[in-house]
Amino acid sequence: MDTQRSQESLDDVRLAIFRQHTQLAQLLEELEASADAVLSRRGDGAALRRALDALQARFVRHLDYEELHLASVLPRGSSGIAGEAAKALLGDHAEQRVRMSGLVHDRDVFGDPEGLAREARAFVHVLRKDLAEENARLRALG
């Protein structure tokens, strides 16, 4: 019996990441809707905090997955599209982690739901852009 895990292909990893991006997009929609409800005075901060918690948990797992699996299928230090894609795909994670941590920190430290809602909307905008760029880079890998 073979007990070693088989090596995933780039296509396998790419498909898993696309699926995760779809899940993250849904969580971003929920966070944005919760933020909009707070800003329009139709909701309180509880739903916003829950949406943020759900996004944070899933987003951190997603980053961990990408770092582990992309690193194993993309050549590091190589030139060309694959090398640049690896650098760009994995390089954005440090900034994304800082942004997510900052949002969670502000949720925990400050009690202002409207301020948190504005921050959450800004984060949603940035993360949507990052996910779209990442999808384009992954598609370009061939």
N, C-alpha and C positions, 0 to 999 in steps of 0.2 A: 504494500500500500504506500502510495506516495504521500508523504506528510508535508511536503514543502508546498507553499503557495505558488501557483503559477504566476509568471510575470504578466502583468496587465499590459495591453498594447496602448499606444497613444489614442487610438479610436475608442477603446473602452473608457479610458480616463476622461477623454473629451466628452463623451456621451454622459457620463456620470456628472461632470461639471455642468453641462448644459441643463441637466435635470435639476441639479441643486440651484442653479441660477433661476430657474422657473419657480422653485419653491421660495427662494429669497424674494423674488419679485412680488409674490403673493403677500409675503410678510411685510414688504415695503408698502404695499397698498393698504394693508391693515394699519400700519403705523401712521401713514399719511392721513387716512380717514379719521383715526383717533385724534391726531393733532388738529385736523380741520375742525372736528367737533369741539375741541377745547377752545380754539380760537374764535369760533362762531357762538360760543357760550351754549352749545347744545349738549356738551358732555363735560365730565370732570376729568381729573388727572388719572383716575384709577384705570380706565381702559387704555389710556396712553402708556402708563407704566407696564401694564400687562403686555401690550403690543411690543414695547421696547424690550422687555424680558425675553419674549418669544424670538424676536429678531436676533438679539445678542447671542442666545444659546445656539441657534442654528447657524449664525454667521461665523462664530468662532470655530464650530465643527467644520464648516465649509473651508475656512482658511487652512485649518489643520490638514484636511483632506488634500487640498491643492498642494500644499507644501510637501507633503509626504509623497503623493502620487505623481505630481508633475515633475518633481525632482528625479524620480526614478525613470521617467520616459523621455524627458527632454535632456539633450546634451548640454552640460554646463561648460561655459567657456568657449563654446564653438562659435564660429563666425556664421554669418548668414541669418536666414529667417528664424531657424530653430533656436539659435543662441540668443538672438535679440528677443524673441518671444519669451524664452525662459527668464531672462533678466527682467523684462517688463512685467510678466505675469506674477513673478514672485516678489519683485521689488515694491510693488504697490501695497503689499500686505502690511508692512510696518506702519505706513501712514493710515491705512484703513483700521488697523488695530488701535492706534492712538485715537482716532476719531470716535470709534465705538466706545472705547474706555472713557473718553471725555464726556460723552453723552450719558453714560451710565453713572459716572461720577457726579455730574450735575444733577441727575435725577435723585441721587442719594443725598446730596448736600443741600441743594436748594429746594424749597417747597413751592416754587412758582410754576404752576402747570402751564401758564401761557408762555413763559420763557422756554420751558422744556419743549413745548409744542413747536415754537419757532425753530429751535435747534434741531428738533427731529425732522422737520420739513426740509431744512438745509441738508441734513445728513442723507435723507432719502434722495434728494436731487443729485448729490455727489455720488452716492453709491449706485444709483441707476446708470449714471454716465460711466462709471468704472466698469460695471457689469457689461454694458454694451461694448465698450472698448475691448474688454477681455474676451467676449464672445467673438469679436472680429479677429483678434489675434489668434484665438484657437482655431477658427475656421481657416485662417491663412497658413496654418501649419501643414496643410495638405493631406 
